[in-house]
Amino acid sequence: MAISMTAEERAAALAALNGRQGLDEAHRLLLAELPRDSWKTARLHPNAAHWLEIHAWFRQSAAELGKGAADAKAERVEPGPFFQWAVPRLNAFLQHLDGHHRIESLHYFPAFKRQEPRLESGFELLDRDHGAIDGLLHALADEARALQAALVANDADKAKAGRERTALAIEATLNPLARHLHDEEDLIVPLLTLRGDPVTRT
């Protein structure tokens, strides 16, 4: 389980995620039967369609946070207003992503592996992604708390540095998350649609 990964395992998983260009051919077995370019017209399983909707929300939220981080790095927004803008968005983003990953790692991935053993290593890969992304989210939360502490202390220099570090922590999360979402869809959407939902048994 990703939740029990060591710091060294998280770092290795993050390096692998950052270097990945897509899924290996062995993990694309069902994607060959239901390729991504057919999804808009195919009759997807309702839960596969819902999965895509959830991922679309994550992508939209990530894009908004990325724009805010770019503004912060360019000093187009002061530390205080940036913190006030970022915190509610970060809280929603982090809470929803953590909850989504827990449901997947604890319930869906084990069921998917039993349902289609040929893809077992693919779901183990996604679970390691969760561990890597979880480490990024913790680092991001730590930087936001440090920025808050600097603002409360009215330390302008530390607040400016905290703004920069928080922005960098946001940016460090975006590309790994985008890679993970794409690869996860390539495994799950065809599997749900072609084999059904092993958890809800629909």
Secondary structure as the mmCIF struct_conf table of DSSP 4:
data_model
#
loop_
_struct_conf.conf_type_id
_struct_conf.id
_struct_conf.beg_label_comp_id
_struct_conf.beg_label_asym_id
_struct_conf.beg_label_seq_id
_struct_conf.end_label_comp_id
_struct_conf.end_label_asym_id
_struct_conf.end_label_seq_id
HELX_RH_3T_P HELX_RH_3T_P1 ALA A 2 SER A 4
HELX_RH_AL_P HELX_RH_AL_P1 ALA A 7 GLY A 19
BEND BEND1 GLY A 22 GLY A 22
HELX_RH_3T_P HELX_RH_3T_P2 GLU A 25 HIS A 27
HELX_RH_AL_P HELX_RH_AL_P2 LEU A 29 GLU A 33
BEND BEND2 LEU A 34 LEU A 34
HELX_RH_3T_P HELX_RH_3T_P3 ARG A 36 SER A 38
TURN_TY1_P TURN_TY1_P1 TRP A 39 THR A 41
BEND BEND3 ALA A 42 ALA A 42
HELX_RH_AL_P HELX_RH_AL_P3 PRO A 46 LYS A 73
TURN_TY1_P TURN_TY1_P2 ALA A 74 GLU A 75
BEND BEND4 VAL A 77 VAL A 77
HELX_RH_AL_P HELX_RH_AL_P4 PRO A 79 ILE A 103
HELX_RH_PI_P HELX_RH_PI_P1 GLU A 104 TYR A 108
HELX_RH_AL_P HELX_RH_AL_P5 PHE A 109 GLN A 115
HELX_RH_3T_P HELX_RH_3T_P4 PRO A 117 LEU A 119
HELX_RH_AL_P HELX_RH_AL_P6 GLU A 120 VAL A 152
TURN_TY1_P TURN_TY1_P3 ALA A 153 ASN A 154
HELX_RH_AL_P HELX_RH_AL_P7 ALA A 156 ARG A 195
TURN_TY1_P TURN_TY1_P4 PRO A 198 ARG A 201
#
